[in-house]
Amino acid sequence: MKARLISAAVGMCLAANAVWAEVSVPLQSGGIWLDIRENMVADYQKLQDGVGVLDLHIPVRAHDAAIVPVKIKQLKDHRIDRLKLIIDENPAPLAAEFSFGPDMYPLQLETRVRVERYSNLRVIATLDTGKDYMVGGFIKASGGCSAPAGKDPAAFAKTFGQIKVKQFSGGDTVREAQIMIRHPNYSGLQRDQITHLFEPVNFIHALEVLQGDSLLFRMEGGISISENPTFRFQYRDNGSRSIQVRAMDTDGNLFQKEIIKQLF
């Protein structure tokens, strides 16, 4: 009987861990948001509750504070024109700002971020109605912005700037793709593991993704996007033959890739 109870308890723990990364947790009240909100939103007093508009999935406690998964899904019919990703307690709270073309409707987007200390994470979406909606949650994580980037700098240097695009099957018109850029996204807070000197700031600050000549999305990023920036998203196929990716880092390096769409 005791063995069965232990086995059941272990099973419950494993089941809990299996959905741990898919749990949405509410925003914590107060904090630094009161000081930064004027810089994040033009008119923060008109912000509306985004529950029912956006679905946000973040971990309750991050497995790795340097690569915290964030999944955003649109629930409301109106198209999302712009989106801000904000991590209150990070050195630079505005992690990224996105703008979307019409083929990204309905929006479904995933990325990974750094979290420096226990913090609220917020997503603010501007709909085509002009109204702003906010959802968010609290993440238990620390040290993500100062965590060393890459385990082998020499090997990393050989693949620096490489862009990989994965394509996934979908419906007749809805497709899914994932973009990964090999880049350390240095925040300026990491130290070289040999010299112990700070690595100079260098991160992907601009990203543009198109299908044919039509914009899918554009991102202006900061130091809070994780190393090897990764974006997985759904889009509506407009019939063009290719997807184009253009990215630029703060050192002025330009990275580009064009891939032919797969037929599923």
Beta strands, then each sheet from edge to edge (+ up, - down):
strand 1: 48-49
strand 2: 54-57
strand 3: 68-74
strand 4: 80-87
strand 5: 94-100
strand 6: 108-113
strand 7: 119-127
strand 8: 132-139
strand 9: 163-168
strand 10: 174-181
strand 11: 204-211
strand 12: 214-221
strand 13: 230-236
strand 14: 242-249
strand 15: 254-260
sheet 1: 1+ 8+ 7- 4+ 5- 12+ 11- 14+ 15-
sheet 2: 2+ 3- 6+ 13- 10+ 9-
end
